[in-house]
């Protein structure tokens, strides 16, 4: 792995990866212990991505994809069995006196069901890694993925899994995924308002990834309206971490839409004002770094949508940049340098007039 850095030929990297994948998949297919499967599967995606492009043939991608889906089927079967056992136990407990009932079954959300959910996410990440390093070779697997997505997003239990597979298709196959859009785009738009915060996060992330794609222009006006409605809702409760992350991702999606499809935003939405009012974001640190860099670069590019007519948004934007400066969890060192450059380039009188926007 990391063949280029060590000066190894690509053929050696390909051989090492192939040998390793065969060994690891053999273990995954012969074991049914979730903890063991989780441990073994968690690093496969990173290994594939680290080797890089050109090491997986079309046949290898097709075979591995089928094996991943088979492993997912095994996990889904275990989950179904566990759910049936839980339902049976609850039915039996309902006939007992109240004082003999067991503890809160909801505690099991951190047990086998959650473990299997995470295992399937590990498997999905393997698919995403293959798409990243071999997008052209993965294209023949698109119909198989679309079929799975169609089944998964139709169920409460597997909706999020299906949405994250959609995200990888949009991220790595980009416009080449368009033949599958009629299957999953309606569910993305529906999930923006899902009661499950994880589904809202995945849907917003999908919008973020689709925003630069030309064909997404067809949906842009309605997407702007949906995101504006979501961002206008009351703030999530302080202790609802998943809801806060979902809201952060909705902000990111809105900014991506404004950057790439801003000319299609209904003028009555005041979408720039709404997005700026939600910045900076602080709960999803990974997305925060990305979106804050995007805002910084737009300032350097003198983006008039962001800055507003006659730079009316400049004070608010500078306040956001001042707030994230040197906050390493949500702002990279490179972005700190860019922020410093921005402030040094602004006349003193402009900074003074904007100072009222700054927090303590």
QUIRA-V174142 format. One record per helix or strand. SS is the DSSP state (H for helix, E for strand). FROM is the first residue (numbers start at 0). LEN is the number of residues. If there is no record, write none. Layout:
ss = <SS SS>
from = <FROM FROM>
len = <LEN LEN>
This chain:
ss = <H H H H H H H H H H H H H H H H H H H H H>
from = <2 9 33 43 57 97 104 111 134 158 196 213 240 266 270 284 303 308 313 332 347>
len = <4 21 8 8 36 3 6 22 18 33 14 18 24 3 7 16 4 3 11 12 10>
